[in-house]
Amino acid sequence: MRAVIITKPGPPDVLEVQDRPLPEPGLGQIRVRVRTSALNRADILQRMGNYPVPAGVAADISGMEYAGVVDALGPEASLWKPGDRVMGIIGGAGHAEFVCVHEREAISAPAKLTWEEIAAIPEVFLTAYDALFNRLKIALGENVLVHAVGSGVGTAALQIARISGATVIGTARSADKLERARLLGLNVAVDSAAGDWAASIESQIGKNRVDAIVDLVGGNYLEGNLRVLAPLGRIVVVGLTAGASATFAMNVLLRKRLTIVGTVLRARPLEEKIALAREFSSRMAPLFDTGRLRPVVDRVFPFEQIRDAHELMESNQTFGKIVLRWD
């Protein structure tokens, strides 16, 4: 099979499409013929040597999600049959023509979407769903702030929060991204490149009115997060594009009785990944075929142009997902 290989840590030109042995499904696993996948920030970090893969995962093949057709069943696998359309997240090696996953991690792919659209679902929508419901426990009528609302997880979180009855405030460093986010249902748009984004939020919805925050930026955004949160507000930190360190006034944390949690999917135990996949399958997956949720695709590249895809992601000019396909 063909696979995207990280030949050594470095810039995009260290990536090559090479032949690798066909993987064989183990106990309770299925093998999936991958039609499409997508690119994530973690793939960039892994290519640079800054993101260790989980134990047992090939370190030289990137890719954290897949969409394709069941090709073979391992011993005692019975939930799927060859030819079934599936999608899901994986600890690594998703940028290959075939992947092996536990059968209960796989999610039925929406019947009405193209493979390119399906590839834009697994990582960002599962991450957003888990952040909003399992970490933040958002409730009907709350004000939810999504930083980097034009990113893959940002567009997913925006849509899930809106159909859950929340008012969504979104930040981005581009007026164009904010305008496109409005078309997805964004209620309050804030240009974080224009200055004090926290003051902008306060001027539009009032002080101390944000109930929950999905932070995909990290770094010095923490101080502003604490400022705009309502008493008993919650923050889930999902991404650290602005840096992994921050200073903040702990007295605000205490006075408002705030909660800060972090999350990551890739390093979770198999049992937790299975539980999330099954929960998402029943609660969210059907909403793609009804049109209530829709994946957002920025660009589609053949895997042979993987270097170009990495360069585009590093430019920070995308809105939604960069999708990869095997021709």
C-alpha positions as CSV (number, residue, x, y, z in Angstrom):
1,M,0.0,0.0,0.0
2,R,1.0,3.7,-0.4
3,A,1.5,5.8,2.7
4,V,2.8,9.2,3.6
5,I,6.1,8.8,5.3
6,I,7.9,11.2,7.6
7,T,11.5,10.5,6.5
8,K,12.9,12.6,9.3
9,P,11.9,15.6,11.4
10,G,11.7,18.8,9.5
11,P,9.8,21.0,7.0
12,P,7.2,19.7,4.5
13,D,9.8,18.4,2.0
14,V,10.7,15.5,4.4
15,L,7.4,13.9,3.5
16,E,7.3,11.2,0.8
17,V,4.6,8.8,-0.5
18,Q,6.2,5.3,-0.2
19,D,5.1,1.7,-0.3
20,R,4.6,-0.1,2.9
21,P,3.3,-3.6,3.8
22,L,-0.5,-4.1,3.9
23,P,-1.6,-4.2,7.6
24,E,-3.5,-7.2,8.9
25,P,-6.5,-6.7,11.2
26,G,-6.0,-8.2,14.7
27,L,-8.5,-9.4,17.2
28,G,-11.8,-7.4,17.0
29,Q,-10.3,-5.2,14.3
30,I,-11.4,-4.2,10.8
31,R,-9.2,-3.1,7.9
32,V,-10.4,-0.1,6.1
33,R,-9.6,0.9,2.5
34,V,-9.0,4.6,3.0
35,R,-10.7,6.8,0.4
36,T,-10.0,10.2,2.1
37,S,-8.5,11.6,5.2
38,A,-7.7,15.1,6.4
39,L,-4.8,17.2,7.9
40,N,-4.6,18.3,11.5
41,R,-2.2,20.5,13.5
42,A,-1.0,17.4,15.2
43,D,0.3,16.1,11.8
44,I,2.4,19.3,11.5
45,L,3.8,18.8,15.0
46,Q,4.5,15.1,14.4
47,R,6.3,15.9,11.1
48,M,8.5,18.4,13.0
49,G,9.3,15.8,15.7
50,N,7.3,17.6,18.4
51,Y,4.3,15.2,18.9
52,P,5.1,11.7,20.1
53,V,2.7,9.1,18.9
54,P,0.8,6.8,21.3
55,A,2.4,3.4,22.1
56,G,2.0,0.8,19.3
57,V,1.4,3.4,16.6
58,A,3.8,3.8,13.6
59,A,5.7,7.1,14.2
60,D,6.7,7.6,10.6
61,I,3.1,7.6,9.1
62,S,1.0,10.6,10.0
63,G,-2.7,10.9,10.0
64,M,-5.3,10.9,12.8
65,E,-8.5,10.2,10.9
66,Y,-9.9,8.3,8.0
67,A,-12.9,7.7,5.8
68,G,-13.3,4.6,3.6
69,V,-14.7,1.2,3.1
70,V,-14.4,-1.9,5.2
71,D,-11.9,-4.2,3.4
72,A,-11.4,-7.1,5.8
73,L,-12.4,-8.4,9.2
74,G,-10.1,-9.6,11.9
75,P,-10.8,-12.5,14.3
76,E,-14.1,-12.1,16.2
77,A,-15.0,-8.9,14.4
78,S,-18.7,-8.9,13.6
79,L,-20.2,-5.4,13.7
80,W,-19.3,-4.6,10.1
81,K,-19.1,-6.4,6.8
82,P,-16.9,-5.8,3.8
83,G,-18.1,-2.8,1.8
84,D,-19.6,-0.9,4.7
85,R,-18.8,2.8,4.7
86,V,-17.0,4.0,7.9
87,M,-15.1,6.9,9.3
88,G,-13.3,7.6,12.5
89,I,-10.2,8.8,14.4
90,I,-7.1,6.9,15.0
91,G,-3.9,7.2,17.0
92,G,-1.8,7.6,13.8
93,A,-1.1,6.1,10.4
94,G,-4.3,7.4,8.9
95,H,-2.4,8.9,5.9
96,A,-2.2,5.5,4.2
97,E,-4.3,3.5,1.8
98,F,-5.3,1.0,4.5
99,V,-5.7,1.2,8.3
100,C,-6.7,-1.3,10.9
101,V,-8.9,-0.1,13.8
102,H,-11.0,-1.7,16.5
103,E,-14.5,-2.3,15.1
104,R,-16.2,-0.4,17.9
105,E,-14.1,2.7,17.2
106,A,-15.5,2.9,13.6
107,I,-18.5,5.2,12.9
108,S,-21.0,4.7,10.1
109,A,-20.3,7.3,7.4
110,P,-23.1,9.6,6.4
111,A,-24.8,8.2,3.3
112,K,-25.6,11.5,1.6
113,L,-22.1,13.0,1.7
114,T,-19.1,12.7,-0.6
115,W,-15.9,11.1,0.6
116,E,-14.3,14.5,0.7
117,E,-17.0,15.8,3.0
118,I,-16.9,12.7,5.2
119,A,-13.1,13.1,5.7
120,A,-13.8,16.6,7.2
121,I,-15.9,15.1,10.0
122,P,-14.1,12.7,12.4
123,E,-11.4,14.6,14.2
124,V,-13.0,18.0,14.4
125,F,-16.5,17.0,15.2
126,L,-15.6,14.4,17.8
127,T,-13.2,16.9,19.4
128,A,-15.9,19.6,19.4
129,Y,-18.6,17.3,20.7
130,D,-16.5,16.0,23.5
131,A,-15.3,19.5,24.5
132,L,-18.8,21.0,24.5
133,F,-20.8,18.2,26.2
134,N,-18.4,16.0,28.1
135,R,-15.9,18.7,29.3
136,L,-18.0,21.9,29.4
137,K,-21.5,20.4,29.8
138,I,-23.1,23.3,28.0
139,A,-26.8,24.0,28.6
140,L,-29.6,25.5,26.6
141,G,-29.4,29.3,26.3
142,E,-25.8,29.7,27.4
143,N,-23.3,32.0,25.8
144,V,-20.4,30.0,24.3
145,L,-17.2,31.6,23.1
146,V,-15.2,29.7,20.4
147,H,-11.6,31.0,19.8
148,A,-10.3,30.4,16.2
149,V,-13.8,29.9,15.0
150,G,-12.7,29.5,11.4
151,S,-10.5,26.5,12.2
152,G,-11.7,22.9,11.7
153,V,-12.6,22.3,15.3
154,G,-13.9,25.9,15.5
155,T,-16.4,25.5,12.7
156,A,-17.6,22.2,14.2
157,A,-17.9,23.6,17.7
158,L,-19.9,26.6,16.3
159,Q,-22.4,24.3,14.6
160,I,-22.8,21.9,17.5
161,A,-23.3,24.7,20.0
162,R,-25.8,26.5,17.8
163,I,-28.1,23.4,17.3
164,S,-27.8,22.9,21.1
165,G,-29.5,26.2,21.7
166,A,-26.4,28.3,22.6
167,T,-25.5,31.8,21.5
168,V,-22.1,31.6,20.0
169,I,-19.4,34.2,20.1
170,G,-16.4,33.6,17.8
171,T,-13.0,35.1,17.4
172,A,-10.7,35.0,14.4
173,R,-7.8,37.0,13.0
174,S,-9.6,37.6,9.7
175,A,-12.7,39.5,8.8
176,D,-13.3,37.0,5.9
177,K,-13.3,34.0,8.3
178,L,-15.7,35.8,10.6
179,E,-18.1,36.5,7.7
180,R,-18.0,32.9,6.6
181,A,-18.6,31.8,10.2
182,R,-21.7,34.0,10.2
183,L,-23.1,31.8,7.4
184,L,-22.7,28.8,9.7
185,G,-24.7,30.6,12.4
186,L,-22.2,32.7,14.4
187,N,-24.1,35.2,16.5
188,V,-21.3,37.5,17.6
189,A,-18.1,38.0,15.6
190,V,-14.9,39.4,17.1
191,D,-11.8,40.2,15.2
192,S,-9.0,39.2,17.5
193,A,-6.4,40.9,15.3
194,A,-8.0,44.3,15.9
195,G,-6.9,44.8,19.5
196,D,-8.5,43.9,22.8
197,W,-10.9,41.1,21.9
198,A,-12.1,40.8,25.4
199,A,-13.3,44.4,25.4
200,S,-15.0,43.8,22.1
201,I,-16.9,40.9,23.6
202,E,-17.9,43.0,26.6
203,S,-19.1,45.8,24.4
204,Q,-21.4,43.5,22.4
205,I,-22.9,41.2,25.1
206,G,-21.9,42.9,28.4
207,K,-19.4,42.1,31.1
208,N,-19.1,38.7,32.7
209,R,-21.6,37.1,30.3
210,V,-19.7,34.2,28.7
211,D,-20.7,30.9,30.3
212,A,-18.3,28.5,28.5
213,I,-15.2,28.8,26.3
214,V,-13.7,26.5,23.7
215,D,-10.1,27.7,23.5
216,L,-8.2,26.5,20.5
217,V,-5.5,29.1,20.9
218,G,-4.0,29.0,24.4
219,G,-1.1,31.2,25.3
220,N,-2.0,34.7,26.5
221,Y,-5.7,34.3,25.6
222,L,-6.2,32.9,29.1
223,E,-6.2,36.3,30.8
224,G,-8.9,37.5,28.5
225,N,-10.9,34.3,29.0
226,L,-11.0,34.8,32.8
227,R,-12.1,38.4,32.2
228,V,-15.1,37.7,30.1
229,L,-16.4,34.6,31.9
230,A,-19.5,34.7,34.1
231,P,-19.4,33.4,37.6
232,L,-19.1,29.6,37.5
233,G,-17.9,29.8,33.9
234,R,-15.9,27.0,32.3
235,I,-13.0,26.8,29.9
236,V,-11.8,23.8,27.9
237,V,-8.4,24.2,26.4
238,V,-8.2,22.2,23.2
239,G,-5.3,23.9,21.2
240,L,-2.1,25.8,21.9
241,T,-1.3,27.6,18.7
242,A,-0.4,30.8,20.6
243,G,1.8,29.0,23.1
244,A,1.8,26.5,25.9
245,S,2.4,29.0,28.8
246,A,0.4,31.7,30.3
247,T,0.1,33.9,33.4
248,F,-3.2,34.9,34.9
249,A,-4.7,36.4,38.0
250,M,-5.6,33.6,40.3
251,N,-7.8,35.8,42.4
252,V,-10.2,36.0,39.4
253,L,-10.3,32.3,39.2
254,L,-11.2,32.1,42.9
255,R,-13.7,35.0,42.9
256,K,-15.7,33.8,40.0
257,R,-15.4,30.1,41.0
258,L,-14.2,29.2,37.5
259,T,-13.3,25.8,36.0
260,I,-10.4,25.2,33.6
261,V,-10.0,21.8,32.0
262,G,-7.8,20.4,29.2
263,T,-8.5,17.8,26.6
264,V,-6.8,15.6,24.0
265,L,-8.2,12.6,22.1
266,R,-5.2,11.0,20.6
267,A,-3.6,9.7,23.8
268,R,-6.8,8.4,25.4
269,P,-7.1,4.7,26.2
270,L,-9.0,2.5,23.7
271,E,-12.0,2.1,26.0
272,E,-12.5,5.9,26.2
273,K,-12.2,6.3,22.4
274,I,-14.8,3.5,21.9
275,A,-17.2,5.2,24.3
276,L,-16.9,8.5,22.6
277,A,-17.3,6.9,19.1
278,R,-20.5,5.1,20.2
279,E,-21.9,8.2,21.8
280,F,-21.2,10.3,18.8
281,S,-22.6,7.7,16.5
282,S,-26.0,7.8,18.2
283,R,-26.3,11.5,19.0
284,M,-24.4,13.4,16.3
285,A,-23.7,11.3,13.2
286,P,-27.4,11.2,12.0
287,L,-27.4,15.0,11.9
288,F,-25.1,15.1,8.8
289,D,-27.6,13.3,6.6
290,T,-30.4,15.6,7.7
291,G,-28.3,18.7,7.0
292,R,-28.3,20.1,10.5
293,L,-24.6,19.6,10.7
294,R,-22.3,20.0,7.7
295,P,-18.5,19.5,7.3
296,V,-16.6,22.5,6.1
297,V,-13.9,21.8,3.5
298,D,-11.4,24.4,2.5
299,R,-9.3,22.6,0.0
300,V,-8.9,19.0,-1.3
301,F,-5.4,17.7,-2.3
302,P,-4.4,14.3,-3.7
303,F,-2.0,12.6,-1.3
304,E,0.7,13.0,-3.8
305,Q,0.6,16.8,-3.0
306,I,0.9,16.2,0.8
307,R,3.7,18.8,1.0
308,D,1.5,21.5,-0.5
309,A,-1.2,20.6,2.0
310,H,1.2,21.0,4.9
311,E,2.4,24.4,3.6
312,L,-1.2,25.6,3.3
313,M,-2.1,24.6,6.9
314,E,1.0,26.4,8.1
315,S,-0.1,29.6,6.3
316,N,-3.1,29.8,8.6
317,Q,-5.2,31.0,5.7
318,T,-7.7,28.1,5.7
319,F,-11.3,28.1,6.8
320,G,-12.4,24.6,7.8
321,K,-10.6,21.4,6.8
322,I,-7.8,20.5,4.4
323,V,-8.9,17.1,2.9
324,L,-6.6,14.5,1.3
325,R,-7.7,11.8,-1.1
326,W,-6.2,8.8,-2.8
327,D,-6.6,8.9,-6.5
